[in-house]
Amino acid sequence: MTAHAEQKLGASDIAAMVRREISKGNLQLHDRLQPERVLAETYGAARGTVRKALNLLEDEGFVEIRPGSGTYVVHKPDDSSPAAIDNATPLELMDTRFALEPHICRLSVLHGRRADFDKMETLCTRMEQCVEDPVSFSEADTHFHRALADSTRNGLLIWIIDQIANVRSQDDWTRMRHLTLDAATINQYNAQHRQILNALRTREPERAATIMKEHLETARLSLTRASET
């Protein structure tokens, strides 16, 4: 694991980087992670941010936090996935999301529960409070799309969305985030997230899928423009 002192990393960034180390086999089943203090120094982040990252990884089943002992890897990686994750570009990520997430919206309408939509509501509010903070916005955005996948109750789709999240720890993605996430873009994304959630609550699958397509098209256009700079 290498330091990224020149970039401000959020909890989801750190979680994604540790997740990649586990997926690549650099951290193996039953290995103990370095203490929070060391991880904080490694990633140039506050210990509280590292703690949030570890809690996220525990929720996802990658690690187990044992009070008084440490944090241990409990996930055995799939050997087939690391190469695709390591080599994926931000635009490939967007194309993959475009293929999946509109239909995830349809499944969310079918299987989502009020608690799922309430969680997404909380995340929408959090994103709306991060207009001037791209790192915190990106972190909440990742949680929103994961919550959307969770609401489908489809374990395979949830796993795929987790793999997509791994790509967001790549240096190319971090650079693109800094280039594309200005206040105007974040406000546009927030409006689209709200529209998606409203369509889910009113049980309108095709409307939700259409707005998701528009959202991803907006994001892809921003990435395309940034890649040309």
N, C-alpha and C positions, 0 to 999 in steps of 0.2 A: 504494500500500500504506500502510495507516495503522497507527499504534501501538495496542496494546491493553494499556497499562501497568497498568491496573487488574485484569487477569486474568493468571493464570499459564498461559502457553501451552506445550504440549509440542511435540515434533518433528512429530507427525502434524497438530497444529493449524496450525503454520507451513507445513508442506507443503501442506495443503489450501488455505490462503489464497493461496500462490504459484500453486498449480494453478488456482485460480479466476481469478487475474490473467491466466494464460496462456489459459485457456478463453475469457475475455471479450475477448481481443485486446489487453489493456493491456500485456502482454509478448508480443512477436511472435517468430516464427521467427528464429533467429540473434542475437537480442538478448542482451547480456551482463547478468546479474544484478548487483546491487550487491555489493560485497565482504562477506564474512562479518561483519566488524566493524560495518558500516553496518546490515546486516540484523538483527544482534543488538540494536543500539540501537533500530531501528524497532519490533521486536516485544517489546522488554523482556525478552529471553531471553539465556541464556549462549551463547557462541560454539559450544560443544560441541553444544548443542541445535539450533542453526541448521545445523551441519554434518550432524547426523543427518537433519534435514529435507531437506537437499540430496541426501544419499545415497539417501534414500527416493524422491525425485523422479527421480533418475538411474535407480534400479532400475525405475521405472515408465515410463521412456522420455520423460519430460518435459524433462529437462535433461541436459547433458553437462558433467562437471567436467573441465577441462583444466588439469592442474598447471602452475603458473607463469603461466597466462593468465587463468583465471576460470571462471565457470559460465555456460553458454550454453543458451538455449532451443533444443530440437531437435524440439519437438512442434508440429504445425500444428493449431489447434483446429477443432472441428466447429461451424460457425456456428449450428446448430440447437439446441444444448444449453444455452447460458448462461441464457436466460430462464427455462427450467423449473427450473434449479438455483437461480437467484437468488430465485425466487418460492416455492420449496418450503418448507413448514412442517415442524417436527419430527414432527407426527402424520402428514403425508403421507409422510414418510420411512419411518415405521414401517409404514404400510399397504403401501408398495412393497416393503419388505423381507419382509413377511408373504406377499406374492404370489410372491416369488422364492426365499427362502432354504430353506424346507422341501424344495423340489425340488432345490436345490443340494446338500442333504444326500444325496438319493437318487443324484445323479450322482457325488458324491464317493465313495459306496460302490462305484459301478461302475468309476470311473476313478482313484480315489485310490491312492497308493503309500505304502509304509512311510515314506519320507522326508517325505511330506506330513504324515502323522499325527504323526511325530516333531517336526516343526516346530510343529504345533498343541499338542503336549504341552509344548514349551518355553514357548510363549505362555501356556498355562494356568498353568504354574508362576509365570511372571512376574506374571500377573493376581492370583494368590493372595498374592503378596508386596506388593500395592498396595492392601490393604484400607483403609488410612488415607490413600491418595493418589489421589483421583479423576482427576486429570489423567493420571498415569502409567497408571492402570487403563484409562482411555478410549483411550489411545494403543495399549496392548497389545490391547485389545478390537478396535479397528479392524484391527490386523494379523491377529488370529485369524480374523475374518470374511473378510478378503482371502485369507488362506491357504486357507480353506475353498473359496472361489471358484476359486483357482488349481488346486486339486486336481481340479476337474472337467475341466480341459483344454479348456474352452469359451471361446474368445476373446471372444465377444459378451457372455456373462454376466460375465466378468471386467471388461470395459469398463463395463458397467452398474453393477457394484458400485463401481467407481472413481468414477462419477458420483454415486452415493449418498454416498460418502465426502466428496465436495465439499460436500454440504449440511451436514455436520457442522462446517464452518468458519463457518457462519452465526452471527450474534450470538444469535438465538433458541435455537439448539441449545446454544451455550456456556452460556447462562443456565439452560436446562433441566438441563444436566449438573450444574451446581452445586446445583440444587434437588433432584435425584433421587438422586445417587450418594452415599448415606451408607454406612456400614460394613455394615449389615444387608443393604441392597440389593446391594452388591458381592458379599457372601458368597453370596447367592442366585444371582446371575448366574454366579459361579464354579462353584457346584455344577451348574448347568445346562450350562455349557460342558463340564465333565468328563463329564457323562452323554452329551452329544452325541458327544464324541470316543470314548468307550467304544463307543457304538453304531456309529460309523464303523469302528472297529478290528475289531469282531466281525461286520462286514458285514451290519448289520440296517437296511436303508434306511427302512422305515416307522417303526421305533422312533426312528431319528435325526430323521426329518421331524417326528414327533409331539412330541419333546422340543424341537425348534427352534420349533415353533408355541407351545408353552408358554412358552418363553423370550421370544419376541417379544410374546406376550400380556402377560407380566409387565412388560416394558419399556413397552409401550403404556399399560398401566394407570398406571404411575408417571408417565408424561408427561401423561396426562389429568388426574390429580390435581394435578400441579404447575401445569398451565395454568389451573386453577381458583383458584389461590391469588393 
